[in-house]
Amino acid sequence: MELNYYSDMAVRLVNTEEPERGEDSLTSVDAVRELCGANVTMARKATEADVTRLRGVRTRLRAVFSAAAEGDAVRAVDLLNSLLMEFPTSPQISGHEVLDDAGRPRWHMHLAEHPANATAGYAATACMGLAFHLTDLGVDRLGVCQATPCRNAYLDTSTNRSRRYCSDRCATRANVAAYRARKRLETLDKEAEEPGGSPAASPRGRTGPIKGRTAATDQRATEDSER
C-alpha cells in the first residue's frame, strides 16, 4: 500500500462525524468494517467495543487537524506524537502483489501492524500515514473545511498550499454564500439611500448608526445567504 492511503485513513475516520450538524456515522460494527476497507484481517477483528474506541481516536485526530488549521504546528505535532506512542506500528519494505513491467517486485513501504483489536490496527496505520504526510509536506497541509457548517478534515495537496475547503461542493457553496451576502448588503445600502434617507446614511460613508440597519441586520443577511 502507498503511504498516502494510510494518511487518507486518518481523514476518513475524522470525517465520520459532522459535529456542527450533530451527525455521526460511526455507530456500528458494520461502520467500523467499512472504514477498514480492503484490510480484511483488520475488519474481522472489529467488535462493538471498537465503535467507542475509534470514536476516542477520532476526537484526538480531529484535534490534530484543528491545531494545524489554527497554525499551531507544535501542538499538532505533540498530539500526533502522543497517538504514535500509544498505537505503534512496524514499517516494512514490501513488494507483494505489486510488480513492474518486467515482473519484478515494485518495492514500497508497508505499515505492518499486529494489533490486539481493530482500533489499534486502524489507529496505528492512520497515524503513521498522517505523520509521513506531515513531515514530508508540512503541518500546514492539514486543514479543516472553512465552509459553514462543514468542518471536515482534508489533506492539502495543491501546488500553492491554497486549499480551504474539503471538496469542490463546499468551495462552491461558500462562494455562492459570500456572493449572496454581498448582494444582500448592497440592497440594504440602496434602501438606506432612498428618499427619506441621505447619502451620508449609507454604510459606505456613515459615521453613525443607520435607522433600521443594525449589526444584527447584517448578520441576518449573511445567515440568509448561507441557507
C-alpha positions in Angstrom: 0.0 0.0 0.0 1.1 3.6 -0.6 1.7 5.9 2.4 -0.9 8.4 1.1 -3.5 5.7 1.5 -2.7 5.5 5.2 -2.9 9.3 5.7 -6.3 9.2 4.0 -7.4 6.7 6.7 -7.0 9.5 9.2 -9.2 11.8 7.2 -11.9 9.2 6.6 -12.1 8.5 10.4 -12.3 12.2 11.4 -15.0 12.8 8.8 -17.3 10.1 10.1 -18.5 12.8 12.4 -20.0 16.2 11.4 -20.0 18.0 14.8 -21.7 21.2 13.6 -24.6 19.2 12.2 -24.7 16.7 15.1 -24.2 13.8 12.8 -22.2 10.7 13.3 -21.9 7.7 11.0 -19.6 5.7 13.3 -22.4 3.9 15.1 -22.0 0.2 14.4 -19.6 -2.7 13.8 -20.5 -2.5 10.1 -19.4 1.1 10.1 -16.0 0.0 11.6 -15.6 -2.7 9.0 -16.4 -0.2 6.2 -13.7 2.0 7.5 -11.2 -0.9 7.3 -11.8 -1.2 3.6 -9.7 -3.8 1.9 -7.9 -4.8 5.1 -9.9 -7.9 5.7 -7.8 -9.0 8.7 -8.4 -5.8 10.5 -12.2 -5.9 9.7 -12.5 -9.4 11.1 -11.3 -8.1 14.4 -14.0 -5.5 14.7 -16.4 -5.7 17.6 -18.9 -3.3 19.3 -16.1 -2.1 21.6 -14.2 -0.7 18.6 -17.0 1.7 17.9 -16.3 3.5 21.2 -12.6 3.1 20.9 -12.4 4.5 17.4 -14.6 7.5 18.4 -11.9 8.3 21.0 -9.2 8.1 18.4 -11.3 10.2 16.1 -11.6 13.0 18.7 -7.8 13.1 19.1 -7.2 13.1 15.4 -9.6 16.0 14.9 -7.6 17.9 17.5 -4.5 17.4 15.3 -6.2 18.8 12.2 -7.7 21.7 14.2 -4.4 22.7 15.7 -2.8 22.5 12.3 -5.6 24.6 10.7 -5.1 27.2 13.5 -1.4 27.5 12.8 -0.3 25.8 16.0 2.2 23.4 14.5 3.8 22.4 17.8 0.5 21.4 19.3 -0.4 19.4 16.2 2.8 17.5 16.3 2.6 16.9 20.0 -0.9 15.5 19.7 0.1 13.2 16.8 3.2 12.0 18.6 1.0 11.0 21.6 -1.1 8.9 19.3 2.0 7.3 17.6 3.4 6.3 21.0 0.1 4.8 22.0 -0.5 3.0 18.7 2.9 1.8 17.4 3.4 0.1 14.0 6.3 -1.6 12.2 7.3 -0.1 8.8 8.5 -2.8 6.4 9.6 -2.9 2.8 7.1 -4.9 0.7 6.6 -6.0 -2.9 3.6 -8.2 -2.5 1.2 -8.2 -5.4 2.9 -5.1 -6.9 5.1 -5.9 -10.0 6.8 -3.7 -12.5 6.7 -4.3 -16.3 9.4 -6.9 -16.1 7.5 -8.9 -13.5 9.8 -7.9 -10.6 8.5 -6.7 -7.2 7.9 -3.0 -7.1 9.3 -2.3 -3.6 7.3 0.1 -1.4 6.8 0.9 2.3 4.1 -1.1 4.0 3.0 -0.4 7.6 2.6 -3.8 9.1 0.6 -3.8 12.2 0.0 -6.6 14.8 -3.0 -5.2 16.7 -4.9 -6.7 19.5 -8.1 -5.2 18.1 -9.4 -3.3 15.1 -9.0 0.1 16.7 -5.3 -0.5 17.5 -4.6 -1.6 13.9 -6.6 1.3 12.3 -5.1 3.9 14.6 -1.5 2.7 14.1 -1.7 2.8 10.3 -3.7 6.0 10.1 -1.5 8.0 12.5 1.8 6.7 10.9 0.5 7.7 7.5 -0.5 11.1 8.7 2.9 11.5 10.3 4.6 10.7 7.0 2.4 13.2 5.2 3.0 15.9 7.8 6.8 15.5 7.8 7.1 15.3 4.0 4.7 18.2 3.1 4.4 20.3 6.2 1.9 20.8 9.0 0.0 23.5 7.1 -1.1 20.7 4.7 -3.6 19.5 7.3 -6.8 21.5 7.1 -10.3 21.9 8.3 -13.0 22.9 5.8 -13.9 26.6 6.1 -17.4 26.2 4.6 -20.1 26.6 7.3 -21.3 24.3 8.8 -18.9 21.7 7.4 -15.9 21.0 9.5 -14.5 18.1 7.5 -10.7 17.4 7.7 -8.7 17.3 4.5 -5.1 17.0 3.3 -4.0 19.9 1.1 -2.1 18.6 -2.0 -2.4 21.8 -4.0 0.8 23.2 -5.5 0.4 26.6 -3.8 -0.9 25.5 -0.4 -4.1 27.4 -1.0 -6.8 24.9 -0.3 -9.5 26.0 2.2 -12.3 23.5 1.6 -12.7 19.7 1.8 -14.4 19.5 -1.6 -15.5 21.4 -4.7 -19.0 21.2 -3.4 -18.1 23.1 -0.2 -16.0 25.6 -2.2 -18.9 26.4 -4.5 -21.3 26.7 -1.6 -19.0 29.1 0.3 -18.5 31.2 -2.8 -22.3 31.4 -3.5 -23.0 32.3 0.1 -20.4 35.1 0.0 -21.9 36.4 -3.3 -25.4 36.4 -1.9 -24.3 38.1 1.3 -22.6 40.9 -0.8 -25.8 41.4 -2.9 -28.0 41.5 0.2 -25.8 44.1 1.8 -25.8 46.1 -1.4 -29.6 46.1 -1.4 -29.6 47.3 2.2 -27.2 50.1 1.2 -29.6 51.2 -1.6 -32.6 51.1 0.7 -30.8 53.4 3.2 -30.2 56.0 0.4 -33.9 56.1 -0.8 -36.0 59.3 -0.4 -36.3 60.0 3.3 -32.7 59.0 3.9 -29.5 60.6 2.8 -26.2 59.5 1.1 -24.5 60.2 4.4 -26.5 57.4 5.9 -25.1 54.8 3.6 -22.9 52.2 5.3 -20.1 53.2 3.0 -19.9 56.7 4.3 -21.8 56.8 7.6 -20.3 57.7 10.9 -23.3 56.8 13.0 -25.9 54.0 13.1 -28.5 53.7 10.3 -32.1 53.7 11.2 -33.4 50.2 10.6 -29.9 48.9 9.8 -28.0 47.2 12.7 -25.3 44.7 13.2 -28.0 42.1 13.7 -29.4 43.0 10.3 -26.0 42.5 8.7 -25.7 39.2 10.5 -29.1 38.1 9.3 -28.2 39.0 5.7 -25.1 36.7 5.9 -27.1 33.9 7.5 -29.9 34.1 5.0 -27.3 33.8 2.1 -25.9 30.6 3.6 -29.2 28.8 3.8 
